[in-house]
Amino acid sequence: MKNIIAILFFLLGGLKLFSQIAPNKYYVEFKDKNNNQFSLENPQQFLSTRSLERRARQGITLDMSDLPVSKIYIDSLLSYGVEILNTTKWFNGATIYSEDSEIISTIQNLGFINNVVKLQPDQSNKKQVPSEYFVEQNIKKGIKSENYYDYGPSWNQVSMHSTQYLHNEGYRGAGIMIAITDAGFTGLPNLPAFDSVYNSNRVIATRNFVYGGTEVYSYSTHGTRVFSIIAGNYPGNLIGTAPEADFVLLMSEDPDSEYIIEEYNWISAAEFADSIGADIINVSLGYLNFDDSTQNHTYQDLDGETTPIAIAAKTAASKGMIIVCAAANSGDSPAHPYINTPGDAKDVLTAGAIWSDLSYASFSSIGPSYDGRVKPDVVAMGAGTYNQNLDGSIGTGNGTSFSAPLISGIIACLWQKFPEKTNYEIMDAIVKSSHLFLEPNNYLGYGIPNLLLASTILGDENVKIETPDIQIFPNPFIDTFNIKLNNKTGQKVQIMIHDITGRRSYFWMGTTCNEPNQTITISDLENLKAGIYMVIVKIDELQFINKLYKQ
């Protein structure tokens, strides 16, 4: 997939209006929605009952952006012999195909046309699609636990958000509809991680906004892998964060090229997701640079108000959906370490990547957005993330494309538990539950969300956050500190120390706690600079985070 390199790095791109190449695909913007066959008084004609119920539940009123484009304008374009690719009601326009530049000039001068934007040239030479991932073979399945699911090797990526507790309570995403916008879903439906979702008919719809129609089960395995991280139900091998959710699979990304038309494809896909009643849109895509460099975005464009896809993502949020975006994978790029769009969008959650030991993954794109907002918003395990391989095995991959679906899934479980809450209330709880909420940074944003803490924020007084009976002292410390483990016997203990950015500074392999009230002394820390650190104490399968101050 064009800019996806061996470990799934998306470095996609931006918006400039005109290129030097005469393209065959254009965006046509209409001046108004006059002579419309639909009206806001009868929204059931163009929005599903589920979509209308989502708006009503959150107190969202319809406006002109909900009204489809005027059919009379579409018919007029068709009369000139152009092909209509997609329409967008939010932007009030259409993407079209034509090889006749004179027809395009004529259309540009029609009275109901506001603007015509060049999007993509003819693709005479298709690009070869490189391999996408490093694959780890012979993965250990792990030990069956007392949880509802046997998570196997996917335990860390699920449990670091305390997701297993909601799963145990019965909140596994049921009744929540998640739209996945991606580059294709090769291999489906015949892969083991998806038996459950297909046997229960929970793939509600598919649409292809690149080539038209409903066929999306070709082109790329990227969407398949992303899908498996949310929906997987392969006991002992791979469990997703929301295995019981409903899904809409939408192809908006062209795996053979990179032009700004893909942002417009995404807009149409997001509108479809809205109309069918989706609650969450997962966007494991990002745009910055294009095959036509005149279309490239700059960092200055990443203010949440400039690129078409960022504007559309905010609009999607205004309709009551939660949009989860991958931050991108240019964190170690000297030229552009920053998030890509729509990760810069306002009113969305942008996900960065960490490793299983909670350390920052250096490829994960950083913030802030150009206008100074905290980005990424949150982080999840996007490095060494377990996902479904095309051959039926389970492999691992790196990329914020894998962080985003983990976050989308945990949101589905949380929203199932609190269905009366608005999308903004759910997003607010996710952010406030994150471990760096009071001290966000450009690498991890607000940090790692915790569903138990988010539940308490949303008003569940019955939730008790399980914490180990440990004491850390002295705090602040100079060169040495102690960890006292009360009543922890026969359990394996590991300790890690990270600086505030999440970069690992110290790792202690640990031991087995052989006696009650055992005290572990961590010494030889004189080389650590003064400041704030995170101490991660891992006791068997549970991880706990504490702040530590070095003088």
C-alpha positions in Angstrom: 0.0 0.0 0.0 1.9 3.0 -1.4 3.3 4.7 1.6 2.9 1.8 4.1 6.4 0.5 4.7 7.4 -2.8 6.2 6.0 -2.1 9.7 2.8 -0.3 8.6 3.9 3.3 8.5 1.3 5.6 6.9 2.7 8.9 5.8 -0.2 10.3 3.7 -1.1 13.8 2.7 -2.9 17.2 2.2 -4.7 20.0 0.2 -3.7 22.4 -2.5 -6.2 23.4 -5.1 -4.5 23.0 -8.5 -1.7 20.9 -9.9 0.3 21.2 -13.1 -1.0 17.8 -14.3 -4.4 17.7 -16.1 -6.3 15.2 -13.9 -9.3 13.1 -14.7 -10.9 13.4 -11.3 -12.3 16.6 -9.9 -14.3 18.0 -7.0 -17.3 20.1 -8.0 -18.7 22.4 -5.3 -22.3 23.6 -5.6 -23.4 27.0 -4.5 -26.6 25.9 -2.7 -29.0 23.1 -2.2 -31.9 24.7 -4.0 -34.6 22.6 -5.8 -33.9 19.8 -3.4 -36.2 16.7 -3.5 -35.7 16.2 0.2 -36.6 18.4 3.2 -35.5 18.6 6.8 -39.1 18.0 7.8 -38.9 14.4 6.5 -35.4 13.3 7.5 -36.3 9.6 7.5 -36.1 9.8 3.7 -32.3 10.2 3.9 -31.2 9.2 7.4 -31.8 5.9 9.0 -33.9 5.5 12.2 -30.8 4.6 14.1 -29.1 7.8 12.9 -32.0 9.9 13.9 -32.2 8.2 17.3 -28.5 9.0 17.9 -29.2 12.6 17.2 -32.3 12.7 19.4 -30.5 11.0 22.3 -27.8 13.6 22.3 -30.1 16.6 21.6 -28.7 17.3 18.1 -30.9 19.1 15.7 -30.8 18.7 11.9 -29.4 21.5 9.8 -28.7 22.1 6.1 -25.5 20.1 6.1 -27.7 17.0 6.7 -29.7 17.6 3.5 -28.4 15.7 0.5 -27.1 17.6 -2.5 -29.7 18.7 -5.1 -30.5 15.9 -7.6 -31.1 18.5 -10.3 -27.5 19.6 -10.0 -26.3 16.0 -10.2 -28.5 15.3 -13.3 -27.1 18.4 -14.9 -23.5 17.2 -14.5 -24.5 13.8 -15.9 -25.9 15.5 -18.9 -22.4 16.6 -19.9 -21.2 13.0 -19.9 -19.1 13.0 -16.8 -19.2 10.1 -14.3 -20.3 10.9 -10.7 -17.9 9.1 -8.3 -19.3 10.3 -4.9 -21.3 13.1 -3.5 -20.9 15.0 -0.2 -23.8 16.7 1.5 -21.6 18.2 4.3 -19.4 20.0 1.7 -22.3 20.3 -0.8 -20.5 18.9 -3.8 -19.5 15.8 -5.8 -16.4 14.1 -7.1 -16.5 13.4 -10.8 -14.5 11.8 -13.6 -14.0 13.2 -17.1 -11.2 13.0 -19.7 -12.5 16.0 -21.5 -10.9 19.3 -20.3 -13.4 21.3 -22.3 -16.3 19.8 -20.5 -14.7 20.6 -17.2 -14.3 24.2 -18.3 -17.9 24.4 -19.3 -19.0 22.9 -16.0 -16.9 25.4 -14.1 -18.9 28.2 -15.6 -22.4 26.9 -14.8 -24.5 29.1 -12.6 -24.9 26.6 -9.8 -21.2 25.8 -9.6 -19.1 27.5 -7.0 -15.7 25.9 -7.7 -14.0 23.0 -9.4 -10.9 21.5 -7.8 -8.4 19.2 -9.5 -7.9 16.0 -7.5 -6.2 13.2 -9.4 -4.5 12.5 -12.7 -4.9 9.4 -14.8 -3.0 6.5 -13.3 -1.3 4.8 -16.3 1.2 3.1 -14.1 -0.1 1.4 -11.0 2.3 1.2 -8.0 3.4 -2.1 -6.6 2.0 -2.6 -3.1 4.9 -3.5 -0.7 4.6 -5.9 2.2 3.1 -4.2 5.2 4.2 -5.8 8.4 6.8 -7.7 10.3 5.1 -11.0 11.3 6.0 -12.8 14.4 5.6 -16.6 14.1 5.2 -19.3 16.8 3.5 -16.9 19.2 2.8 -18.4 22.6 -0.9 -18.6 23.4 -0.6 -17.6 27.0 -2.4 -19.0 30.0 -6.1 -19.2 30.5 -7.2 -16.7 33.1 -10.4 -16.3 35.1 -11.7 -13.5 32.8 -14.6 -13.9 30.4 -12.2 -14.2 27.5 -9.0 -16.2 27.0 -7.0 -13.3 25.6 -3.8 -15.2 24.9 -1.0 -13.0 23.6 -3.4 -10.1 23.1 -3.7 -9.7 26.8 -1.4 -6.7 27.2 -3.0 -4.6 24.4 -6.5 -5.1 26.0 -5.7 -5.1 29.7 -3.6 -1.9 29.8 -6.9 0.0 29.6 -8.7 -2.3 32.2 -10.9 -3.4 29.3 -11.2 -6.9 30.7 -13.2 -5.6 33.7 -15.9 -4.3 31.3 -15.8 -7.4 29.3 -16.4 -9.4 32.5 -19.3 -7.2 33.3 -20.9 -7.9 29.9 -19.9 -4.7 28.2 -18.2 -6.0 25.0 -19.5 -3.5 22.5 -22.9 -5.0 21.8 -25.3 -2.5 20.2 -22.5 -0.1 19.3 -21.9 0.3 15.5 -18.3 1.0 14.5 -17.5 2.1 10.9 -13.9 1.3 9.8 -12.6 3.5 6.9 -9.6 1.9 5.3 -7.9 0.6 2.2 -9.6 -2.8 1.8 -10.3 -5.9 3.8 -8.6 -8.8 2.0 -9.2 -12.3 3.2 -12.6 -11.7 4.8 -14.8 -13.3 5.9 -12.9 -16.6 6.0 -10.3 -15.9 8.8 -10.6 -17.4 12.3 -10.6 -14.1 14.3 -13.9 -13.1 12.5 -16.0 -16.3 12.9 -18.0 -14.7 15.6 -18.8 -11.5 13.9 -19.8 -13.1 10.6 -21.7 -16.0 12.1 -23.9 -13.5 14.0 -24.3 -11.2 10.9 -22.8 -8.2 12.6 -21.1 -6.7 9.5 -24.1 -4.5 8.7 -22.9 -2.9 5.4 -19.9 -2.5 3.1 -19.2 0.3 0.6 -16.4 1.1 -1.7 -15.8 4.8 -2.2 -12.7 4.4 -4.3 -14.1 2.1 -7.1 -17.8 2.2 -6.3 -20.2 -0.6 -5.3 -20.0 -2.8 -2.2 -17.0 -4.9 -2.8 -14.3 -4.2 -0.2 -12.9 -7.7 0.3 -9.9 -7.1 -1.9 -7.1 -4.5 -2.4 -5.4 -4.5 1.0 -5.0 -6.5 4.2 -4.6 -3.3 6.2 -8.3 -2.9 7.0 -8.5 -6.6 7.8 -5.8 -6.3 10.5 -7.4 -3.1 11.9 -10.8 -4.8 12.0 -9.3 -7.8 13.9 -7.9 -5.6 16.6 -11.5 -4.5 17.5 -13.6 -7.5 16.5 -11.3 -10.5 17.0 -12.7 -13.4 18.9 -10.2 -16.2 18.6 -9.8 -17.6 22.1 -6.3 -18.1 23.3 -5.0 -16.2 20.2 -6.6 -12.8 19.6 -9.4 -11.0 21.4 -10.4 -7.6 20.2 -11.4 -4.7 22.4 -15.1 -4.8 21.3 -15.8 -8.3 20.0 -19.6 -8.0 20.2 -20.0 -4.7 18.3 -21.6 -4.2 14.9 -19.5 -3.1 12.0 -19.6 -1.1 8.8 -16.6 -1.7 6.4 -15.9 1.3 4.2 -13.1 1.6 1.6 -12.0 5.2 1.1 -8.2 4.8 0.7 -6.8 3.9 -2.7 -4.0 1.4 -2.2 -2.3 2.1 -5.5 -1.8 5.9 -5.3 -1.9 8.9 -3.1 -3.9 11.9 -4.1 -6.1 14.3 -2.3 -9.2 12.7 -3.7 -8.9 10.2 -0.9 -9.8 12.9 1.6 -13.0 13.5 -0.3 -13.6 9.7 -0.5 -13.4 9.7 3.3 -15.8 12.5 3.6 -18.4 10.6 1.6 -17.7 7.4 3.6 -18.1 9.3 6.9 -21.5 10.7 5.6 -22.6 7.1 4.8 -21.5 6.0 8.3 -23.6 8.8 9.8 -26.6 8.0 7.7 -26.6 4.3 8.5 -26.3 5.1 12.2 -22.7 4.4 13.1 -21.6 5.5 16.6 -17.8 5.4 16.1 -15.6 5.9 13.0 -12.1 4.4 13.2 -9.7 6.2 10.9 -6.4 4.3 10.6 -5.4 6.7 7.8 -3.5 9.9 7.7 -2.5 12.4 5.0 0.4 14.8 4.6 2.3 14.2 1.2 0.8 13.2 -2.1 2.1 11.7 -5.4 1.5 15.2 -6.8 3.6 17.4 -4.5 1.6 20.5 -5.2 -1.3 19.0 -3.2 0.9 18.4 -0.1 0.0 19.7 3.3 2.3 21.8 5.5 2.5 21.8 9.3 0.7 25.1 9.2 -2.3 23.3 7.6 -2.6 21.0 10.6 -4.7 23.4 12.7 -7.9 21.4 12.6 -9.6 24.0 10.3 -7.8 23.7 7.0 -7.7 20.3 5.4 -10.9 18.9 4.0 -10.7 15.7 6.0 -10.1 17.5 9.3 -13.1 19.8 8.7 -15.2 16.7 7.9 -14.1 14.9 11.0 -15.2 17.7 13.2 -18.5 17.8 11.3 -18.9 14.1 11.9 -18.4 14.7 15.6 -21.1 17.3 15.5 -23.5 14.6 14.3 -23.0 12.7 17.6 -20.3 10.2 16.5 -16.9 9.6 18.0 -14.0 9.8 15.5 -10.8 8.0 16.5 -7.8 8.9 14.3 -4.3 7.4 14.0 -1.7 10.0 14.8 0.6 8.7 11.9 4.1 7.3 12.1 6.6 10.1 11.4 7.7 10.6 15.0 11.3 10.0 14.2 11.3 12.1 11.0 13.4 15.2 11.2 11.4 16.9 8.5 7.9 16.3 10.0 7.6 14.4 13.3 4.1 15.8 13.8 0.7 14.2 13.5 -1.0 14.0 10.1 -4.5 15.0 9.2 -7.2 14.2 10.3 -5.3 13.6 13.5 -5.2 17.4 13.8 -9.0 17.7 13.7 -11.0 19.2 16.6 -13.5 17.2 18.6 -11.8 13.9 17.8 -9.6 11.5 19.6 -6.2 11.0 18.1 -4.3 7.9 19.1 -0.5 7.6 19.4 1.5 4.4 19.9 3.3 2.8 22.9 4.9 -0.6 23.5 3.6 -3.3 25.8 5.9 -2.0 28.6 4.1 1.4 28.3 7.1 3.1 26.7 6.8 5.6 23.8 7.2 4.1 20.3 9.6 6.4 18.6 7.8 6.2 15.2 4.6 7.6 16.7 3.9 11.1 15.5 3.9 13.8 18.0 2.1 17.0 18.8 1.1 19.7 19.2 -1.2 20.6 16.4 -0.1 23.7 14.6 -2.5 25.8 16.7 -1.0 24.4 19.9 -3.6 21.8 21.0 -2.5 18.6 22.8 -1.9 15.8 20.3 -2.0 12.9 20.3 -5.0 12.9 22.7 -4.3 9.4 24.1 -2.1 6.4 23.4 -2.5 2.6 23.1 -0.3 -0.4 22.2 0.5 0.4 18.6 3.9 -1.4 18.7 4.0 -5.2 18.6 0.2 -5.2 18.4 -1.3 -8.6 17.8 -3.6 -8.9 14.7 -5.0 -11.4 12.2 -2.7 -12.6 9.4 -4.0 -13.5 6.0 -2.9 -17.1 6.3 -4.9 -17.6 9.5 -2.1 -17.2 11.9 -1.7 -14.3 14.4 1.1 -11.8 13.9 2.3 -8.5 15.2 2.6 -5.1 13.6 3.7 -1.6 14.4 1.9 1.7 13.6 -0.6 4.1 15.1 -3.0 2.4 12.7 -3.1 -0.3 15.3 -3.5 2.1 18.3 -6.6 3.7 16.9 -8.8 0.4 16.7 -7.8 -0.4 20.3 -9.2 3.0 21.4 -12.3 2.6 19.2 -13.0 -0.7 20.8 -12.7 0.4 24.4 -14.9 3.4 23.6 -17.5 1.0 22.3 -17.5 -0.9 25.6 -17.7 2.3 27.7 -20.5 3.7 25.6 -22.5 0.5 25.8 -22.2 0.8 29.6 -23.3 4.5 29.5 -25.6 4.8 26.5 -27.3 7.9 27.8 -24.0 9.9 27.6 -23.2 12.1 24.6 -20.2 11.5 22.4 -18.4 14.5 24.0 -19.1 13.2 27.5 -17.6 9.8 26.5 -14.5 11.4 25.0 -14.1 13.7 28.0 -14.1 10.7 30.3 -11.6 8.8 28.2 -9.2 11.8 28.3 -9.7 12.5 32.0 -9.1 8.8 32.8 -5.7 8.8 31.1 -2.7 8.6 33.3 -1.0 11.9 32.2 -4.2 14.0 32.3 -2.8 16.6 34.5 0.6 16.7 32.8 0.1 15.9 29.1 3.1 16.0 26.7 3.7 16.0 23.0 4.6 12.3 22.9 1.8 10.6 24.8 -0.7 13.4 25.0 -2.9 12.7 28.0 -1.7 9.2 28.2 -3.2 5.7 28.6 -7.0 5.7 29.2 -8.4 3.5 32.0 -12.0 2.3 31.6 -12.5 1.8 35.3 -11.6 5.4 36.1 -13.6 6.6 33.1 -16.6 4.7 34.5 -16.3 6.5 37.8 -16.0 9.8 36.0 -19.3 9.0 34.2 -21.0 8.3 37.5 -20.7 4.6 38.3 -20.3 4.7 42.1 -20.1 0.9 42.3 -16.9 0.7 40.4 -13.9 0.2 42.6 -10.5 0.6 40.9 -8.4 -2.4 41.9 -4.9 -1.3 43.2 -2.2 -3.5 44.7 -1.4 -3.1 48.3 1.9 -1.4 47.7 3.8 1.5 49.1 6.6 3.5 47.4 9.0 5.5 49.6 10.6 7.8 49.9 8.9 10.0 47.3 10.5 12.3 46.3 13.8 10.3 46.4 17.4 11.1 45.7 19.2 7.9 44.4 17.3 5.1 46.0 13.6 4.2 46.7 11.7 1.2 48.0 8.6 -0.6 47.0 6.8 -2.5 49.8 4.5 -5.3 48.6 2.0 -6.0 51.3 0.5 -9.5 51.4 1.9 -10.4 48.0 3.4 -13.9 48.1 4.3 -16.2 45.3 3.7 -13.6 42.6 6.1 -12.4 39.9 7.0 -8.8 40.2 8.6 -6.5 37.5 9.3 -2.8 37.8 9.9 -0.3 35.0 10.7 3.4 35.3 9.9 5.9 32.5 10.4 9.6 32.2 7.4 11.8 31.7 7.5 11.3 27.9 7.1 7.5 28.3 10.7 6.7 27.2 12.0 3.9 29.2 14.8 4.9 31.6 15.3 1.9 33.8 14.1 -1.7 33.7 14.3 -4.1 36.6 13.7 -7.7 35.6 12.1 -8.5 38.9 11.7 -11.5 41.1 9.1 -13.6 42.8 7.7 -12.2 46.0 8.7 -14.9 48.5 7.4 -13.5 51.8 4.6 -11.2 53.0 5.4 -7.5 53.2 8.5 -7.9 51.1 10.4 -4.7 50.4 12.3 -4.2 47.1 15.0 -1.6 47.0 15.7 0.1 43.7 19.1 1.8 43.8 21.9 3.2 41.6 19.6 5.9 40.2 22.0 8.7 40.6 22.3 9.1 36.8 18.6 9.9 36.5 18.0 13.6 36.1 15.8 15.3 38.6 12.1 15.4 37.6 8.9 13.4 37.3 8.9 9.7 36.5 6.4 7.0 36.1 6.9 3.7 38.0 5.2 0.8 36.4 4.8 -2.2 38.9 3.7 -5.3 37.1 2.4 -8.0 39.5 1.7 -11.2 37.5 -0.7 -9.9 34.7 -1.7 -6.6 36.3 0.1 -3.3 35.7 -0.1 -0.3 38.0 1.3 3.2 37.4 2.6 5.5 40.1 4.2 8.9 39.9 7.7 9.2 41.4 9.7 12.4 41.9 13.5 12.5 41.9 15.2 15.4 43.6 
